[in-house]
């Protein structure tokens, strides 16, 4: 059974940095594509970043490009999102997700709050 658990969220000042983690079980992250989404207050859930199964091609939303970095540690089977130069508009609940055998699994999310 696939399970994803996010952590690392919290309160940070604008311009600061934060690293989110997504611990996976029931799936080998290096064999699958996995993504970070976020849901900002009053908005729909949106794609933030994706890392490919081979780790060769990554995707970033325009709003975070140049500031966020997606990566994984294969030994720990954990996904990361390094967030730098945070802005107030980055405030959201952040989720990791993976698609396996036509079924999508979501974590429960971790809240990031950026203060001005």
C-alpha positions as CSV (number, residue, x, y, z in Angstrom):
1,X,0.0,0.0,0.0
2,X,1.4,3.4,-1.1
3,X,1.7,6.0,1.7
4,X,3.2,9.5,1.6
5,X,3.9,11.6,4.6
6,X,4.9,15.3,4.2
7,X,6.8,17.2,6.9
8,X,8.9,20.4,7.3
9,X,6.2,23.0,7.0
10,X,6.0,26.0,9.4
11,X,6.2,29.7,9.7
12,X,9.0,31.6,7.9
13,X,9.7,35.2,7.1
14,X,9.6,36.5,3.5
15,X,12.9,36.0,1.9
16,X,13.7,33.0,4.0
17,X,14.1,29.3,3.2
18,X,12.4,26.1,4.1
19,X,12.9,22.4,3.1
20,X,9.9,20.1,2.8
21,X,10.2,16.3,3.0
22,X,7.9,13.5,1.7
23,X,8.6,10.1,3.1
24,X,7.3,7.3,0.9
25,X,6.4,3.6,1.7
26,X,5.0,0.9,-0.6
27,X,6.7,2.4,-3.6
28,X,10.2,3.0,-4.8
29,X,10.5,6.7,-5.7
30,X,13.4,6.2,-8.1
31,X,11.1,4.0,-10.3
32,X,8.3,6.6,-10.5
33,X,7.6,10.2,-11.3
34,X,6.6,12.2,-8.2
35,X,5.3,15.7,-7.8
36,X,4.7,18.5,-5.3
37,X,1.4,20.4,-5.4
38,X,0.2,23.2,-3.3
39,X,-3.2,24.7,-2.4
40,X,-3.2,28.4,-1.6
41,X,-6.0,29.9,0.4
42,X,-9.2,30.2,-1.7
43,X,-7.6,28.5,-4.7
44,X,-7.5,25.1,-6.3
45,X,-4.6,22.7,-5.9
46,X,-1.8,23.5,-8.4
47,X,1.3,21.7,-9.6
48,X,4.5,23.1,-8.2
49,X,7.3,20.7,-9.3
50,X,7.8,17.2,-10.7
51,X,10.9,14.9,-10.8
52,X,11.0,12.2,-13.4
53,X,11.6,8.5,-12.6
54,X,15.1,8.8,-14.1
55,X,15.8,12.1,-12.4
56,X,16.9,13.6,-15.7
57,X,13.9,15.9,-16.4
58,X,12.3,18.1,-13.8
59,X,9.4,20.5,-14.1
60,X,8.8,23.8,-12.2
61,X,5.8,26.1,-12.3
62,X,6.7,29.6,-13.5
63,X,5.8,31.0,-10.2
64,X,8.5,29.1,-8.4
65,X,11.2,28.6,-11.1
66,X,14.6,29.7,-9.9
67,X,13.5,29.7,-6.2
68,X,12.4,26.0,-5.6
69,X,14.4,22.8,-6.2
70,X,12.9,19.3,-6.2
71,X,15.1,16.3,-5.4
72,X,15.0,12.9,-3.8
73,X,17.3,10.7,-1.7
74,X,17.0,7.1,-3.0
75,X,18.5,5.5,0.0
76,X,15.9,7.2,2.3
77,X,13.1,6.8,-0.3
78,X,12.3,10.5,0.4
79,X,11.3,13.4,-1.8
80,X,12.4,17.0,-1.0
81,X,11.4,20.5,-2.0
82,X,14.0,23.2,-1.1
83,X,12.2,26.5,-1.1
84,X,14.4,29.7,-1.2
85,X,13.5,33.4,-1.3
86,X,10.0,32.7,-0.1
87,X,7.2,35.1,-0.8
88,X,3.9,35.7,1.0
89,X,2.1,34.3,-1.9
90,X,3.9,31.0,-1.4
91,X,1.7,30.5,1.7
92,X,-0.2,27.2,1.1
93,X,-0.7,23.6,2.1
94,X,1.9,21.6,0.2
95,X,1.3,18.0,-0.9
96,X,3.3,15.3,-2.6
97,X,1.7,12.8,-4.9
98,X,2.6,9.8,-7.0
99,X,0.8,7.8,-9.8
100,X,1.2,4.0,-9.7
101,X,-0.8,1.5,-11.7
102,X,-3.3,4.2,-12.7
103,X,-4.0,5.1,-9.1
104,X,-2.9,8.4,-7.6
105,X,-1.8,8.6,-3.9
106,X,-1.7,11.9,-2.0
107,X,-0.1,12.8,1.3
108,X,-2.1,14.7,3.9
109,X,-0.1,17.9,3.3
110,X,2.1,20.2,5.3
111,X,1.3,23.9,5.9
112,X,3.8,26.6,4.9
113,X,3.1,30.2,6.1
114,X,5.2,33.1,4.9
115,X,5.0,36.3,6.8
116,X,5.9,39.8,5.5
